Each structure stands twice: as C-alpha cells, then as structure tokens.
Amino acid sequence: MFTIDLSIKNTAFPISVQRKSTEDAEAVYQLILAAMRSGNPDIVELKCEGKTEKKIAVRASEISGVQIVQKDGTAVGGARPPGFFALAAE
C-alpha cells in the first residue's frame, strides 16, 4: 500500500490518500505535481483506495508539498509519519 501525503499551506497536518499499486501512486503524484505547476486555483479531487468512503477535494494553489510513502506491515517507528521525529527523554 502506498500513501500520498499532501502538505497544505497554513495547515499543520497532511492530507493523505492511499493507492494499492506503484503505478497508481505515481499517477496521483504526477497529477498533483501538474496541478501545483499550473498555478491555477483549480480543485483537485482524490479518492482513497484504502478507505473507500474517503474522498478529498483541495484547491491546487494551496498545496505546498507532496510525497509518496510505501506502507508495509512492519513499519519501523510506529504510526509516526515520515519526516518527523520525537526526542526521547533521558
């Protein structure tokens, strides 16, 4: 399973959708990149394959970043999103 995380301007938490295959995840990634590059305030609508009832719509001009992460059953570090870390108390 692949998760596509969208960072939205002035929002602390990413918006995520899931895809089952590498090809589908890459297609969504390229769609988001094209929308970001266009500079138009168009709406990007996405559906989640992991949770079929989940749908999102976001204005392309508000997307500040996108990443693809492969999720497997043996994820190291628990449920924390990649790119973030926690300091352990000594």
C-alpha positions, 0 to 999 in steps of 0.5 A: 500500500502506498500513501500520498501525503499532501502538505497544505499551506497554513495547515499543520497536518497532511492530507493523505490518500492511499493507492494499492499499486506503484503505478497508481501512486505515481499517477496521483503524484504526477497529477498533483505535481501538474496541478501545483505547476499550473498555478491555477486555483483549480480543485483537485479531487482524490479518492482513497483506495484504502478507505473507500468512503474517503474522498478529498477535494483541495484547491491546487494553489494551496498545496505546498508539498507532496510525497509518496510513502510505501506502507508495509506491515512492519513499519519501523517507528510506529504510526509516526509519519515520515519526516518527523521525529520525537526526542526521547527523554533521558 
